[in-house]
Amino acid sequence: MASVVLSEAEKLYIVHGVQEDLRVDGRGCEDYRCAEVETDVVSNTSGSARVKLGHTDILVGVKAEMGTPKLEKPDEGYLEFFVDCSANATPEFEGRGGEELGTEIANTLYRIFSSEGSVDLKSLCINPREHCWVLYVDVLLLECGGNLFDAISIAVKAALFNTRIPKVHVLEDEEGSKEIELSDDPYDCIRLSVEDVPCIVTLSKIGYRHVVDATLQEEACSLASLLISVTSKGALTCMKKIGKGSLDPESIFEMMETGKRVGKSLHTSLQKILDEEESLGTTRQKVGFLG
């Protein structure tokens, strides 16, 4: 994880401010920084999104490819995650540092999406036991400025919302052999419902309080954080503690309550942005990588 070195005086300044519900950048403990979300930014994907949250910059591309259902789930498609930590994002990603973090993020995404009902995997099945859609979700970390997991989860949800999968017609001849025909009409496609896709809210304990959307400086003052994945209805699907410090049960309970509350409003804001962007259709100006 990218980190910064602070003097004791700087740490004290940040910690004291948080106890008064006033952070260095003027936010309260439960406030997110302004996030920029743009979908459909990579041309050769089924769906894509780019999210900037403070100095954190994430790009996600989704590619739908045909595969074979897994033996234990013959009537479902599935998702595969790959995380690439660009060495330009932070010097710590050079060598093996980025690999370890990439694996940790991918494992966290697998855990979140393994919870029942986050994505309707049955809608990705074409022929039970024979053909299904596999969604390859590629996450690229372009810049790390704190609160990585939340930004990634927002970008993954936005990219899945943007994903369009071609409709498939299965034709069977007299001998029983099946032929698959993909629709070449770009508007004849399947869309995934992302209503139950959770977002991650990371709560960092600083002093005796906790903050959401910590900056790198605030992360340096926090010994323990709680990652919570929350659905748009405020249901908690998964939880993970990170950091060397410990959390007492009372703090964990308070953090979970904050996570649910903040998570619900995060989903509402994200869905509003995605719907607004989609309603502009082809008329919207794309910022892409030049923005």
C-alpha positions, -999 to +999 in steps of 0.1 A: +000+000+000+013+034-008+024+053+023+038+087+034+061+095+062+049+122+086+066+138+116+051+133+151+039+169+150+020+164+117+005+132+130-007+150+162-022+178+142-042+153+120-053+132+150-064+162+171-084+176+142-102+142+136-112+142+173-129+176+167-146+162+135-125+185+114-100+171+089-071+188+073-090+193+040-121+207+058-142+175+057-161+160+086-153+124+096-181+109+074-175+130+043-161+116+010-139+137-013-155+146-046-154+116-069-152+119-107-168+089-125-167+083-163-179+052-181-172+038-216-136+051-217-119+021-233-130+012-268-122-025-271-141-036-240-176-047-232-177-021-205-153+003-187-151+031-162-125+055-147-128+068-112-108+096-096-112+101-059-088+128-046-054+117-060-065+081-064-071+072-101-085+038-111-094+024-145-115-008-149-123-027-181-147-056-185-144-081-213-171-107-219-158-139-235-174-172-240-163-201-217-175-233-201-195-232-168-177-244-137-186-280-128-201-270-094-223-243-110-233-257-144-260-231-151-240-199-142-214-177-158-187-162-136-163-133-131-125-133-131-105-104-115-071-092-125-054-062-107-024-044-122-006-019-099+012+004-123+047+012-112+039+049-121+012+049-094+037+048-066+075+039-064+065+011-039+049-009-068+082-015-084+094-051-081+071-073-061+053-047-040+026-041-066+021-078-071+013-085-035-012-056-033-028-067-066-034-102-053-049-088-020-073-065-039-083-093-064-090-117-034-111-090-017-131-086-050-136-123-052-149-124-017-174-096-023-187-110-055-190-145-041-218-133-018-251-146-031-270-123-054-244-096-060-246-103-097-272-125-114-247-151-127-275-173-141-282-146-167-247-152-180-254-189-188-260-197-225-262-235-224-261-253-190-228-273-187-217-261-222-215-224-227-215-193-205-202-158-205-171-151-184-166-115-174-129-107-172-126-076-149-093-058-153-084-032-127-055-008-133-042+014-105-030+046-122-024+066-091-026+060-054-037+088-031-054+069-003-086+049+001-078+024-027-104-002-020-134+021-020-123+038-053-118+003-069-152-009-059-169+022-073-150+018-106-159-020-108-196-012-102-196+016-128-178-007-154-203-035-148-232-010-152-216+000-185-211-036-197-231-048-227-230-085-236-241-096-271-274-116-273-268-152-283-291-175-303-284-212-300-293-231-332-297-269-332-296-289-364-313-323-370-283-343-357-285-324-323-253-304-327-256-269-315-243-238-332-240-204-315-248-172-333-239-138-318-262-109-325-242-082-345-267-055-335-249-034-308-283-026-293-294-062-291-275-070-259-279-081-223-273-056-195-263-067-160-284-054-130-259-038-106-285-030-080-271-056-056-234-050-064-219-038-031-194-009-027-166-010-002-165+016+026-132+017+044-133+031+079-099+042+094-096+044+131-077+076+141-074+083+178-108+073+193-128+082+162-130+068+127-130+085+093-142+074+058-122+081+026-089+086+043-061+104+025-026+090+025-017+113+054-046+101+074-038+065+066-004+071+081-020+081+114-043+050+115-032+017+130-063-002+120-090+000+094-122-019+087-133-027+051-170-032+048-189-041+017-224-026+017-253-030-008-275-001-019-301-012+007-275-009+035-270-046+039-235-057+050-221-085+029-185-088+039-160-074+064-122-074+068-098-057+092-065-043+078-036-028+097-015-038+126-036-022+154-065-038+172-102-027+173-124-031+203-159-046+198-176-012+205-155+005+178-163-023+154-200-019+160-198+019+155-178+015+123-203-010+109-232+014+116-213+043+100-203+021+070-239+011+063-251+047+065-223+061+044-225+031+020-262+037+012-256+074+003-225+064-018-247+040-038-274+067-043-249+093-055-231+068-079-264+055-094-275+091-100-243+099-119-245+067-139-281+073-149-274+110-158-245+100-179-264+073-197-294+096-204-271+119-224-265+090-248-241+096-277-243+134-272-222+134-241-186+148-243-161+122-234-131+132-213-113+099-214-075+100-208-071+136-219-091+150-190 
